[in-house]
Amino acid sequence: MDITFKDVSYIYQPNTPFEHRALSNLSFHIRSGSFVAVIGHTGSGKSTLLQHLNGLLRPTAGEVDIGSYKISAEGKTKDIKSLREKAGVVFQYPEHQLFEETVEKDIGFGPLNFHVEQEEIKRRTQEAIEAVNLPEELLQRSPFDLSGGQMRRVAIAGVLAMEPEVLVLDEPTAGLDPRGQREIMDMFSALHKEKKLTTVLVTHSMEDALRYADHIIILKDGRKHMEGPPLEVLVRKEELEQVQLDVPEVIQFLSGVEEKLGYSISYHNQDIAQLAKELVAMVKGGR
């Protein structure tokens, strides 16, 4: 599903002493099937933007188009429930939203709420738990008996069981150790490619944005500060510094190697360790 913001503004508590403009004339286009990272510091408008993607918020001005659905200040959005079925959101710490007595019931709760037939719910539950790399024997266990990482995967499986076309990820690695962060992001990347999802990642991690996204939008004070392909946006040091962001370590490494040693290494999602091995091989080959 394509997503388009057209001059979108959003004001919290308008016409009160607490009025706050969270988004200002924000326009961008996300093409169907792309993986887009939205970056910005606290207060940049990321969370407000996210809540427009499945109709939790309605623009104060402007229009949001998600596939054939239109959300604007004027008029009621047609079939908003159907939109929320197609646009799945994985919020920060999604495991806090678990509540059913078994993993199976928790994963199937969303489809059941949308009146999906029981046999279809079973099929989706089975597919979802496989997608998040959890064993089938967990289905009859209480989600509260699982590890924190397993609970998060169960919560994600519940979103996947809705079979969304748009997947919105709100800091999905928050609270995880580095290994857990990498595993979760690799899982989302694989799901994105396998199911041809339109994926929107809201993140503070410049490394994740570089590694997984094919397009980046950087926000500042509710406005678009920069956007474009990762390797074009994330090398613009001065513009990143204006929003208190740093060039990713990988980019710094590649730039340093080229500047100080004269070697140019092409980037295709390697980490620092992999790039170091390539550099060693190039140096040895040069000798």
C-alpha positions as CSV (number, residue, x, y, z in Angstrom):
1,M,0.0,0.0,0.0
2,D,1.3,3.4,-0.9
3,I,1.3,6.1,1.9
4,T,1.1,9.8,1.1
5,F,1.1,12.7,3.5
6,K,-0.1,15.9,1.9
7,D,0.6,19.1,3.9
8,V,-0.3,17.4,7.1
9,S,-0.4,19.4,10.4
10,Y,-1.5,18.2,13.8
11,I,-2.1,20.2,16.9
12,Y,-2.7,18.8,20.3
13,Q,-5.2,20.6,22.5
14,P,-5.9,23.4,20.1
15,N,-7.2,26.7,21.4
16,T,-6.1,26.0,24.9
17,P,-3.0,27.2,26.9
18,F,-1.6,23.7,26.3
19,E,-1.7,23.9,22.5
20,H,1.2,22.2,20.8
21,R,1.9,21.8,17.1
22,A,3.4,18.4,16.6
23,L,3.4,18.3,12.8
24,S,3.6,21.2,10.4
25,N,2.8,21.0,6.7
26,L,4.4,17.6,6.4
27,S,4.5,16.0,2.9
28,F,6.1,12.8,1.7
29,H,5.4,9.6,-0.2
30,I,6.1,6.0,0.7
31,R,5.8,3.7,-2.2
32,S,4.2,0.3,-1.7
33,G,6.7,-2.5,-0.7
34,S,9.4,-0.1,0.5
35,F,11.2,-0.1,3.9
36,V,11.3,3.4,5.3
37,A,13.0,4.6,8.5
38,V,11.6,7.7,10.2
39,I,14.3,9.3,12.5
40,G,14.3,12.2,14.9
41,H,14.8,13.1,18.5
42,T,12.1,13.2,21.1
43,G,9.6,15.9,20.2
44,S,10.4,15.7,16.4
45,G,6.9,14.3,15.7
46,K,7.7,10.7,15.1
47,S,5.0,9.3,17.4
48,T,2.4,11.6,16.1
49,L,3.2,10.7,12.5
50,L,3.0,7.0,13.5
51,Q,-0.5,7.4,14.9
52,H,-1.8,8.8,11.6
53,L,-0.8,5.6,9.8
54,N,-3.8,3.6,11.0
55,G,-6.2,6.4,11.9
56,L,-5.5,6.7,15.6
57,L,-5.1,10.4,14.9
58,R,-6.8,12.6,12.3
59,P,-4.9,15.5,10.8
60,T,-5.7,19.0,12.0
61,A,-5.0,20.1,8.4
62,G,-4.0,18.3,5.3
63,E,-4.6,14.7,4.2
64,V,-3.1,11.2,4.7
65,D,-3.7,8.6,2.0
66,I,-3.0,5.0,2.8
67,G,-3.8,2.9,-0.2
68,S,-7.4,3.8,-1.1
69,Y,-8.1,5.2,2.4
70,K,-8.2,8.9,3.0
71,I,-7.8,10.5,6.4
72,S,-8.4,14.2,6.7
73,A,-9.7,16.9,9.1
74,E,-13.0,17.1,7.2
75,G,-15.4,14.2,7.2
76,K,-15.3,10.7,8.7
77,T,-12.8,8.1,7.2
78,K,-14.7,5.5,5.4
79,D,-14.2,2.0,6.9
80,I,-11.6,2.9,9.4
81,K,-11.8,-0.5,11.0
82,S,-10.7,-2.1,7.7
83,L,-7.8,0.2,7.6
84,R,-6.7,-0.8,11.0
85,E,-6.8,-4.4,9.9
86,K,-4.4,-3.6,7.0
87,A,-2.1,-1.4,8.9
88,G,-0.5,-3.2,11.8
89,V,1.5,-1.3,14.5
90,V,4.1,-2.9,16.7
91,F,4.4,-0.4,19.6
92,Q,7.3,0.0,22.0
93,Y,7.4,-2.9,24.5
94,P,4.5,-4.7,22.7
95,E,4.7,-7.5,25.3
96,H,3.0,-5.1,27.8
97,Q,-0.2,-5.6,25.7
98,L,-0.4,-9.4,26.3
99,F,-3.3,-10.4,28.4
100,E,-4.8,-13.8,27.3
101,E,-4.4,-17.0,29.2
102,T,-2.5,-18.8,26.4
103,V,-0.2,-17.8,23.6
104,E,-2.6,-19.2,21.0
105,K,-5.5,-17.0,22.3
106,D,-3.3,-13.9,22.4
107,I,-2.1,-14.3,18.8
108,G,-5.6,-15.0,17.6
109,F,-7.3,-12.2,19.5
110,G,-7.0,-9.6,16.7
111,P,-8.5,-11.8,13.9
112,L,-11.2,-13.0,16.3
113,N,-12.1,-9.4,17.0
114,F,-12.5,-8.9,13.2
115,H,-14.8,-11.9,13.0
116,V,-12.3,-14.2,11.1
117,E,-13.4,-17.8,11.1
118,Q,-11.9,-20.2,13.6
119,E,-10.1,-22.4,11.1
120,E,-8.6,-19.3,9.4
121,I,-7.5,-18.0,12.8
122,K,-5.7,-21.4,13.5
123,R,-4.0,-21.2,10.1
124,R,-2.9,-17.6,10.7
125,T,-1.7,-18.4,14.3
126,Q,0.4,-21.2,13.1
127,E,1.9,-19.1,10.3
128,A,2.6,-16.2,12.7
129,I,4.4,-18.2,15.3
130,E,6.6,-19.7,12.7
131,A,7.3,-16.3,11.3
132,V,8.6,-15.1,14.6
133,N,10.7,-18.2,15.1
134,L,8.9,-19.6,18.2
135,P,8.2,-23.4,18.6
136,E,4.6,-24.6,18.3
137,E,4.6,-26.1,21.8
138,L,4.4,-22.6,23.3
139,L,0.9,-22.1,21.9
140,Q,-0.8,-23.7,25.0
141,R,1.5,-22.0,27.5
142,S,0.7,-18.7,29.3
143,P,2.5,-15.8,27.6
144,F,3.5,-14.7,31.1
145,D,5.6,-17.8,31.7
146,L,7.9,-17.0,28.8
147,S,11.1,-15.0,28.6
148,G,11.0,-11.3,27.8
149,G,12.2,-12.0,24.3
150,Q,9.7,-14.7,23.7
151,M,6.9,-12.5,25.0
152,R,7.9,-9.8,22.5
153,R,7.8,-12.3,19.7
154,V,4.3,-13.5,20.7
155,A,3.1,-9.9,20.7
156,I,4.6,-9.4,17.2
157,A,2.9,-12.6,16.1
158,G,-0.4,-11.1,17.1
159,V,0.1,-8.2,14.8
160,L,1.2,-10.5,11.9
161,A,-1.9,-12.7,12.4
162,M,-3.9,-9.8,11.1
163,E,-2.1,-10.2,7.8
164,P,-1.4,-6.5,7.5
165,E,-0.2,-4.9,4.2
166,V,1.5,-2.1,6.1
167,L,3.7,-2.8,9.1
168,V,4.6,0.1,11.4
169,L,7.5,-0.5,13.9
170,D,7.8,1.9,16.8
171,E,11.3,1.4,18.3
172,P,10.8,-2.4,18.2
173,T,14.2,-3.2,19.7
174,A,13.8,-1.0,22.8
175,G,15.1,-2.8,25.9
176,L,16.8,-5.6,24.1
177,D,20.5,-6.5,24.3
178,P,22.6,-6.0,21.1
179,R,22.1,-9.7,20.0
180,G,18.3,-9.5,20.6
181,Q,18.1,-6.2,18.7
182,R,19.9,-7.7,15.7
183,E,17.7,-10.9,15.7
184,I,14.5,-8.9,15.9
185,M,15.5,-6.5,13.1
186,D,16.7,-9.4,10.9
187,M,13.3,-11.0,11.5
188,F,11.4,-7.9,10.4
189,S,13.7,-7.5,7.4
190,A,12.9,-11.1,6.3
191,L,9.2,-10.7,6.8
192,H,9.3,-7.4,4.8
193,K,10.8,-9.2,1.9
194,E,8.9,-12.4,2.1
195,K,5.4,-10.8,2.4
196,K,6.2,-7.7,0.3
197,L,5.1,-5.4,3.2
198,T,5.2,-1.7,3.2
199,T,7.3,-1.3,6.4
200,V,7.8,2.0,8.4
201,L,10.4,1.9,11.1
202,V,10.4,4.7,13.7
203,T,13.8,4.6,15.3
204,H,16.6,6.4,17.1
205,S,19.1,4.0,15.7
206,M,21.1,5.4,12.7
207,E,22.7,1.9,12.3
208,D,19.4,0.2,11.9
209,A,18.2,2.9,9.5
210,L,21.3,2.4,7.3
211,R,21.3,-1.4,7.5
212,Y,17.6,-2.1,6.8
213,A,15.8,0.8,5.2
214,D,15.8,1.7,1.5
215,H,14.5,5.3,2.2
216,I,14.9,7.6,5.2
217,I,12.8,10.5,6.5
218,I,14.4,12.7,9.2
219,L,12.1,15.0,11.2
220,K,12.8,18.2,13.1
221,D,10.2,20.0,15.1
222,G,7.3,18.3,13.2
223,R,8.8,19.2,9.8
224,K,10.7,17.2,7.2
225,H,14.4,18.0,7.6
226,M,15.8,15.6,5.1
227,E,14.8,12.5,3.1
228,G,16.3,10.2,0.5
229,P,18.2,6.9,0.2
230,P,20.3,6.0,3.3
231,L,23.7,6.3,1.6
232,E,22.8,9.8,0.4
233,V,21.2,11.1,3.6
234,L,23.4,9.6,6.3
235,V,26.6,11.0,5.0
236,R,25.5,14.6,5.3
237,K,27.2,15.3,8.6
238,E,26.5,19.0,9.0
239,E,22.8,18.6,8.3
240,L,22.6,15.6,10.7
241,E,24.3,17.7,13.4
242,Q,21.6,20.3,13.1
243,V,19.1,17.7,14.5
244,Q,21.7,16.3,17.0
245,L,22.2,13.1,15.0
246,D,25.5,11.4,14.2
247,V,26.8,9.8,11.0
248,P,26.5,6.0,11.5
249,E,29.7,4.3,12.7
250,V,29.8,2.2,9.5
251,I,29.8,5.4,7.3
252,Q,32.5,7.0,9.5
253,F,34.6,3.8,9.1
254,L,34.2,3.8,5.3
255,S,35.0,7.5,5.1
256,G,38.1,7.1,7.3
257,V,39.4,4.2,5.3
258,E,39.1,6.1,2.0
259,E,40.5,9.4,3.4
260,K,43.4,8.0,5.4
261,L,44.3,4.8,3.5
262,G,42.9,5.4,0.0
263,Y,40.8,2.3,-0.1
264,S,37.2,2.4,-1.3
265,I,35.0,-0.4,0.1
266,S,31.5,-0.8,-1.4
267,Y,28.8,-1.0,1.3
268,H,26.1,-3.7,1.1
269,N,24.9,-4.0,4.7
270,Q,28.2,-5.2,6.3
271,D,28.9,-4.5,9.9
272,I,32.2,-3.0,11.2
273,A,33.7,-6.5,11.7
274,Q,32.9,-7.6,8.2
275,L,34.2,-4.4,6.7
276,A,37.5,-4.7,8.7
277,K,38.0,-8.2,7.3
278,E,37.5,-6.9,3.8
279,L,40.0,-4.1,4.4
280,V,42.6,-6.6,5.7
281,A,42.1,-8.7,2.6
282,M,42.4,-5.6,0.3
283,V,45.6,-4.5,2.1
284,K,47.1,-8.0,1.9
285,G,46.1,-8.2,-1.8
286,G,47.8,-4.8,-2.4
287,R,51.0,-6.1,-1.0
